[in-house]
Amino acid sequence: MPGRRRNLEIKAVDADQPATLQAALDLGAEDQGWLHQRDTYFHAVQGRLKLREAPPAPAELISYARAELAGPKVSLYRVVQVAEHIALIDALTDSLGVHVVVEKARRLLSWRNVRIHLDRVEGLGDFVELEAVAASPGGLEVERDRVEELRAVLGIADEQRRSPERAAAEGGVSSWCG
């Protein structure tokens, strides 16, 4: 899809993934199965840049920016399908350098235009992500309400909030989570 898109997201450590899964299913979320993803994050001058491999889907180069504020975060992003992803990884590594690589098994659920990601991240543990894609060019208030409702139902507390890529870059979950 051309152009920039917007979403609203929350990422957090998931201390009890089976309970999170059950709470989401009890709320009416649809289980859409498992994905296996490898995200290679490159050093970027502005925002973030990653190459996502999730076979059998084509690889994608994803650039995005989001403010590091409390609460759900608005992310502006662009996704470009990549035909020769190995060559692109090599070229970006040569030019920008690799910041971190995150490999994960992702259970994907959806509920009222919100994607629920239950991630098992290699070497880091379990995470949950709520991601609501902006449905209209206007504000994100409807999506914010849905994300907050899910956050409450799934029991995501402020002190749990952390992304897998940040945890990997900072040396793991134990470096910031008691």
N, C-alpha and C positions, 0 to 999 in steps of 0.2 A: 504494500500500500504506500503510495507516495505521501509526502508531507509528514509533519509532526503530529503526534497524537498525545493525549493526556490520560493519565490515570491517577487514582488516589490509592495509596498503599500503606500497609503496616506490615513490618517484618519483626518476628520475635522468636526467641528460644521456645521450644515446645517441650515442656517437662513431662507431659503424658500424652503422647500422640494417639494411642488407642482411645482415650477419653475425648480428645479433640475431634477425632474422626466420628465417634458415636454422637457427640453433641451436634456436629454439622449434619449428619444423616437424620437425626431426630428433628432438626429444624426444617428438613425437606431438601437439603442439598443433594444434587445428582452426582454420583460417583462416575467419573469419566476415565478411570483407569490410571495406569502408571506410565511415566515418561522417564527416560534416563538422559541426563543433560551434563554436558561439560562446558563450563563458561570460563573462557580465558580473558581476564581483565588486563588491559594495557594501560600504561601511564598515559594520561591525557592532559592537555593544557587546560581544557575547560570541560567540566562535566565528567562523565564516565564513558568508557568505551569497552565493549566486550564482544567476543565472538562466541556464539552459542552453537554447539553441536548437539543435536538430538535425533540421531538416526531413527527411522529412515527419512525424516523430514530434511529438507535442504538446510544447510548451515545458514545462520543469520548474523550479520554485523549489526549491533544495537548500540546507538549512542543515546545517552540520556542525561538529564540534569534534574536534581531535586534538592530542595533546601533541607538542611539538617535541623528541623524544628521539632518540637514536641507535638504529639498527636499524629493523625494521618497525614502523610506527605503527598503533595502533588508532584508528579513526575511528568516531564515533557520528554518524549522519546521518538526515535525514528528507527525503523527496522528495514534492513536491506538484505534480500536473499543473496547468497554467495555461491557461485558455481565451483570455484577452485579454493576451498577453504584452507587446505594445507598450505598452499602457496601464499595465501593472504596472511595466515598466522605467521609464517616465516618473514614476510615483508614487514608486518607491523612489529614483530619482535625486533627485527633489525633496526627499525626506525624509532620506535617508542619504548621498547622494553616491556616485559611482562610484569605486571603488578602482583597478580595472584591467579591461581587456577582453582576453580571450585567444581568438584564432581558430585552429583547428587542423583538420587532416585526420588522422583516427585510423584506423589499421588495427587491427581487433579480432581477437584470437585467444583461445582458451580451452583450458585444460589442467587437468584434475582439480579443478574448482571454483575455479580461479584465472583471472581475466581478465588478458590481456596486452595492453596498449595501446601501440602504436608510433605516437607522435604526431609530426607535422611541424607545428610551431607558427610561425605567421606572425611574421617578424621576430626569432625567437629560435633556431630550429634544431630538432633532433630530440631527443625524449625517450622514455623507456620507463617504463611504470608497471605494477606488478604489484599486483593487487587481489583478495584472497580474501574472499568474503562469508561471514560466520559461518553455518555450516550448522545449528548447534544452539544452544540457550540457554546451554550450558556454555562452557568455555574455548575459546581460539583456538589451542590447541597443534597440532592437525592442520594447520590452515591455515598456522600459522607455519612448520612443517616444510616444507610445499609451497613457500611463498614463498622460504624460504632455499635450497631445492634449485634452484628456478628462478633465483634470484639468482646462484648459483654457476655454473650451466650457461650463463647468458647473459652472465656476466662483468661483473656490476654491482659496481663497487668503491665503497667508502664515500665517496671523494672526488668521485665523480660525482653523488652524490645531491643533487637540487634539483628543485623543482616548477616547471613553466612559469609558474604565477601568481606565484610568488615572484621568479623571474628577471625577469618583465615589470615587476613593482613596483619591483625594484631596478635597473632600467635595462638589462637584457639579460644574456646569458650571459657576455659578455666582462668584465663588472664583477666576476665571482667565479670564473670558470673560465679557467685559463691557456691 
